[in-house]
């Protein structure tokens, strides 16, 4: 992966393209720290060019850009290379509206997620983006199962497969496995389908990883790196409310305090997710009232009223959606995104070298 992303270091750390949260400040901070940060293009990707322009400005900002990143952002023929990625929710985003942006900007990677019907729906995305950027923008595809991984490799030939386990926060497959069995099985399948390394996509693990121990474990499972979402929510660069962050820091025992459900979409009037998907978030009154039989209409009304409470509307006694993965109990502080990347990477290296010990 270093050949495609020369500013990065191993283990490879990525911040997920969380809708409405992962904006240029977060993406740039992660990339500056030697990872890859992703900008969420959102449900409609209407402002993608503005977001990439903002990222470009941040990379050339007053704080200074590490030389390894600066070399990737010097004047080049259009489209200009930007060392961040862009994530698309493909069931709702428009490829036709997106393509003009690639005549000006060439992001390091495009992450394709949640096709409307089948992974074959992603073929035009991959082909046209590769054509528009002369292959400089690498294609990443998110999967949650072995059969899907095989189909993606055979039809799309991605550069990277993001293997997302059931522990992930936010939207993913409603049914599946954790990364513990999923990453090794998908790795074995890729070795079978792509015997030569040149044609084999890299694997990144996602779901439930919140600290350096999770990163090291994913590497031991066969991943080349890790994607984290929930951990980066607890950073000042994330575009979330303080009440949201406070709820994350207060949470523990993520397997119990979070739940997979579609009610958090319904009360926010978000419709159209493919049937196989739902979202994982912290349990709150929206969910408990839903389980208790409250009508969807009334639940939505109460949700809208709760918006007036601002930060106080989050937490177990609130109603506002707080997406988080099962690793939420390991998050105990808000830290700059760049510091998170470096801490994860350095800690994982120590573990993999056998230097990391914890006192019981």
C-alpha positions in Angstrom: 0.0 0.0 0.0 3.0 2.3 0.6 3.6 2.4 -3.2 0.1 3.9 -3.7 0.2 6.2 -0.6 3.9 7.1 0.0 3.2 9.4 2.9 1.7 6.6 5.0 3.3 4.4 7.7 2.5 0.9 8.9 0.3 -0.3 10.4 -2.0 1.5 8.0 -4.6 3.6 9.9 -7.7 5.0 8.2 -10.6 7.2 9.4 -14.0 6.1 8.0 -16.1 8.3 5.8 -18.9 8.9 8.4 -21.8 10.7 6.8 -22.1 14.4 8.0 -19.2 13.9 10.4 -16.1 13.1 8.5 -15.3 16.4 6.9 -12.0 17.8 5.5 -10.5 18.8 8.9 -10.7 15.2 10.1 -9.5 13.7 6.8 -6.6 16.0 6.5 -5.5 15.6 10.1 -5.4 11.8 9.7 -3.5 12.0 6.4 -1.0 14.4 7.8 -0.3 11.9 10.6 0.6 9.2 8.1 -2.7 7.6 7.6 -5.5 8.2 5.2 -8.5 10.3 6.1 -11.8 10.0 4.3 -14.3 12.7 3.6 -17.9 11.6 3.6 -19.5 12.8 0.3 -22.8 12.3 2.1 -26.1 10.9 0.8 -26.1 13.1 -2.4 -22.4 14.3 -2.8 -23.7 17.7 -4.0 -20.8 19.6 -2.5 -17.9 17.3 -3.2 -15.8 19.7 -5.1 -16.1 22.3 -2.3 -15.0 19.7 0.2 -12.0 18.7 -1.8 -11.1 22.4 -2.3 -11.3 22.8 1.5 -9.0 19.8 2.0 -6.5 21.3 -0.5 -6.5 24.6 1.4 -6.0 22.9 4.7 -3.1 20.9 3.3 -1.5 24.2 2.3 -2.4 26.0 5.5 -0.4 27.9 8.0 0.2 24.9 10.3 2.6 23.5 7.8 2.4 20.3 5.8 4.8 17.4 6.4 7.2 17.0 3.4 5.9 13.6 2.6 2.4 15.0 2.1 3.6 18.2 0.4 5.3 16.2 -2.3 1.9 14.6 -3.1 0.2 18.0 -3.4 2.6 20.1 -5.5 1.4 21.3 -8.9 0.5 18.4 -11.1 -1.5 18.2 -14.3 -5.3 18.3 -13.7 -6.9 16.6 -11.9 -4.8 17.6 -8.9 -3.9 14.8 -6.5 -5.2 15.3 -2.9 -3.9 12.8 -0.3 -7.4 12.1 1.2 -10.1 9.7 0.3 -13.8 10.2 -0.5 -16.6 7.8 0.6 -19.8 7.4 -1.3 -23.1 5.8 -0.2 -23.8 4.5 -3.6 -27.5 3.7 -3.3 -28.2 7.4 -3.0 -25.2 9.3 -4.5 -25.2 10.2 -8.2 -22.2 9.1 -10.3 -23.1 11.5 -13.1 -23.2 14.5 -10.7 -19.9 13.3 -9.1 -17.8 12.8 -12.2 -17.2 16.5 -13.0 -15.3 16.9 -9.7 -12.7 14.4 -10.9 -11.8 16.7 -13.8 -10.3 19.1 -11.1 -9.4 16.8 -8.2 -7.9 13.4 -7.9 -8.5 12.0 -4.4 -6.1 9.2 -3.2 -9.0 6.8 -3.0 -12.7 6.4 -3.5 -14.6 4.2 -1.0 -17.8 2.6 -2.5 -20.4 1.4 0.0 -24.0 0.0 -0.1 -25.0 -0.5 -3.7 -28.7 -0.2 -4.4 -29.2 -3.8 -5.5 -26.0 -5.7 -6.2 -22.3 -5.1 -6.3 -22.4 -5.1 -10.1 -24.0 -1.7 -9.6 -20.6 -0.5 -8.6 -18.9 -1.4 -11.9 -19.7 2.0 -13.6 -18.4 3.8 -10.5 -15.1 2.0 -10.6 -14.6 2.2 -14.4 -15.5 5.8 -14.8 -13.5 7.1 -11.9 -10.5 5.1 -13.0 -10.9 6.6 -16.5 -11.3 10.1 -15.2 -8.2 10.0 -13.0 -6.1 7.7 -15.2 -6.1 5.1 -12.4 -4.5 7.5 -9.9 -7.6 7.3 -7.6 -7.7 3.9 -6.1 -10.9 2.0 -5.7 -12.0 0.7 -2.3 -15.1 -1.4 -1.8 -16.7 -2.2 1.5 -18.0 -5.8 2.1 -19.4 -7.7 5.0 -19.2 -11.3 3.9 -17.1 -13.8 2.1 -19.4 -14.3 -0.9 -19.6 -10.5 -1.4 -15.8 -10.2 -1.3 -15.5 -12.9 -4.0 -18.1 -11.2 -6.2 -16.4 -7.8 -5.8 -13.0 -9.2 -6.7 -14.2 -11.0 -9.8 -16.3 -8.1 -11.1 -14.7 -4.8 -9.9 -11.1 -5.7 -9.3 -10.7 -3.2 -6.4 -7.4 -2.0 -5.0 -8.6 -2.4 -1.4 -11.4 -4.4 0.2 -12.7 -3.0 3.5 -13.9 -5.9 5.5 -16.5 -4.6 8.0 -17.6 -6.7 10.9 -20.8 -6.7 12.8 -19.3 -4.7 15.7 -19.1 -1.5 13.5 -21.0 1.6 14.4 -23.3 3.3 12.0 -24.6 1.5 8.9 -23.5 -1.9 7.8 -25.0 -5.3 7.1 -27.6 -6.2 9.7 -26.4 -9.8 9.7 -22.8 -11.0 9.6 -19.7 -11.9 11.6 -17.1 -10.0 13.6 -13.7 -9.4 12.0 -12.2 -12.3 14.0 -13.5 -15.0 11.6 -14.3 -12.7 8.7 -10.9 -11.2 7.9 -9.0 -14.6 7.8 -11.7 -16.3 5.7 -11.8 -13.5 3.2 -8.0 -13.4 3.1 -8.0 -17.2 2.4 -10.6 -16.6 -0.4 -8.5 -13.9 -2.0 -5.5 -16.1 -2.0 -7.5 -18.7 -3.8 -9.0 -16.2 -6.3 -5.9 -14.1 -6.8 -2.8 -16.4 -6.6 -0.5 -13.6 -7.8 0.0 -10.7 -5.3 -0.1 -8.1 -8.1 -3.8 -8.8 -8.7 -4.8 -9.3 -5.1 -6.5 -6.4 -3.3 -5.3 -5.3 0.1 -7.6 -6.0 3.1 -8.5 -3.4 5.8 -10.4 -4.5 8.9 -13.2 -2.4 10.3 -15.7 -2.8 13.1 -15.0 -2.7 16.9 -11.4 -1.5 16.7 -10.8 1.3 19.2 -7.3 1.0 20.4 -3.8 -0.3 19.5 -4.6 -3.8 20.7 -7.4 -4.0 18.2 -5.1 -2.7 15.4 -2.5 -5.4 16.3 -5.2 -8.1 16.5 -6.4 -7.1 13.0 -2.9 -7.3 11.6 -2.5 -10.8 13.1 -5.8 -11.8 11.4 -4.3 -11.0 8.0 -5.3 -7.4 7.4 -2.9 -4.8 6.1 -4.4 -2.1 8.2 -7.5 -0.9 10.0 -10.4 1.5 9.6 -11.8 3.3 12.7 -14.9 5.3 12.9 -16.1 5.5 16.5 -12.6 6.4 17.9 -12.4 9.4 15.6 -15.7 10.6 16.8 -13.9 11.5 20.0 -11.7 14.1 18.3 -12.0 17.8 18.0 -11.9 17.6 14.2 -15.1 15.4 14.0 -18.2 17.4 13.1 -20.4 16.2 16.0 -22.1 17.8 18.9 -20.5 17.9 22.4 -23.4 16.0 23.7 -22.7 13.2 21.2 -19.1 13.1 22.3 -20.0 13.1 26.0 -22.4 10.2 25.4 -19.6 8.2 23.8 -17.2 8.9 26.7 -19.9 7.9 29.2 -20.7 4.6 27.5 -19.3 1.2 28.4 -19.8 -2.4 27.6 -20.5 -1.7 23.9 -22.1 -5.1 23.2 -24.8 -4.2 25.7 -25.0 -0.4 25.4 -25.3 -0.4 21.6 -27.9 -2.0 19.3 -28.5 -2.6 15.6 -31.7 -1.1 14.5 -33.4 0.9 11.7 -35.5 3.1 14.0 -32.7 5.8 14.1 -33.1 6.2 10.4 -36.9 6.3 10.5 -37.2 9.0 13.1 -34.8 11.2 11.1 -36.8 10.6 7.8 -33.9 8.8 6.2 -35.3 6.3 3.8 -33.9 4.1 1.0 -31.2 2.0 2.7 -31.1 -1.4 1.0 -33.0 -4.0 3.0 -29.9 -5.8 4.2 -28.6 -2.8 6.1 -29.3 -1.2 9.4 -27.3 0.9 11.9 -25.6 0.4 15.3 -25.9 3.1 17.9 -26.1 3.7 21.6 -29.4 2.7 23.1 -31.7 5.6 24.1 -35.3 6.5 24.6 -36.0 6.5 20.9 -35.0 2.8 20.8 -36.6 1.8 24.1 -39.9 3.4 23.2 -39.8 1.7 19.8 -39.4 -1.7 21.4 -42.2 -0.8 23.8 -44.6 -0.3 21.0 -44.6 3.5 20.4 -45.7 4.3 16.9 -43.1 5.4 14.4 -45.1 8.6 13.8 -45.1 9.6 17.4 -41.5 8.6 17.9 -40.5 10.9 15.0 -42.5 13.7 16.6 -40.7 13.3 19.9 -37.3 13.1 18.1 -38.0 16.4 16.4 -38.9 18.0 19.7 -35.7 16.6 21.3 -33.6 18.5 18.7 -34.5 21.7 20.6 -32.6 20.4 23.7 -29.3 20.4 21.8 -26.5 18.6 23.7 -28.9 17.5 26.4 -30.8 15.4 23.8 -28.0 12.7 23.7 -27.4 9.8 26.1 -29.5 7.0 27.4 -32.2 9.4 28.6 -32.2 11.4 25.4 -33.6 10.6 22.0 -31.0 11.9 19.5 -29.1 9.3 17.3 -25.7 8.4 18.6 -24.1 6.0 16.2 -21.2 4.0 17.8 -19.6 0.6 17.5 -19.1 -2.0 20.2 -15.6 -0.7 21.0 -17.1 2.4 22.5 -16.3 1.4 26.0 -12.5 1.6 25.2 -12.8 5.3 24.4 -12.1 7.5 27.4 -10.9 10.8 26.1 -11.2 13.3 23.3 -7.8 13.6 21.4 -6.6 15.3 18.2 -7.1 13.0 15.3 -3.4 13.1 14.4 -2.5 12.0 18.0 -5.0 9.1 17.7 -3.3 7.9 14.5 0.2 8.0 16.0 -0.9 6.4 19.3 -2.6 3.5 17.5 0.3 3.0 15.2 3.0 3.2 17.8 1.1 1.0 20.3 0.4 -1.7 17.6 4.0 -1.8 16.6 5.1 -2.4 20.2 2.5 -5.2 20.5 3.6 -6.9 17.3 7.2 -6.7 18.5 6.3 -8.3 21.8 7.1 -5.2 23.8 3.7 -4.3 25.0 2.6 -5.4 28.5 -0.3 -4.5 30.7 -0.5 -4.7 34.4 -3.5 -6.6 35.9 
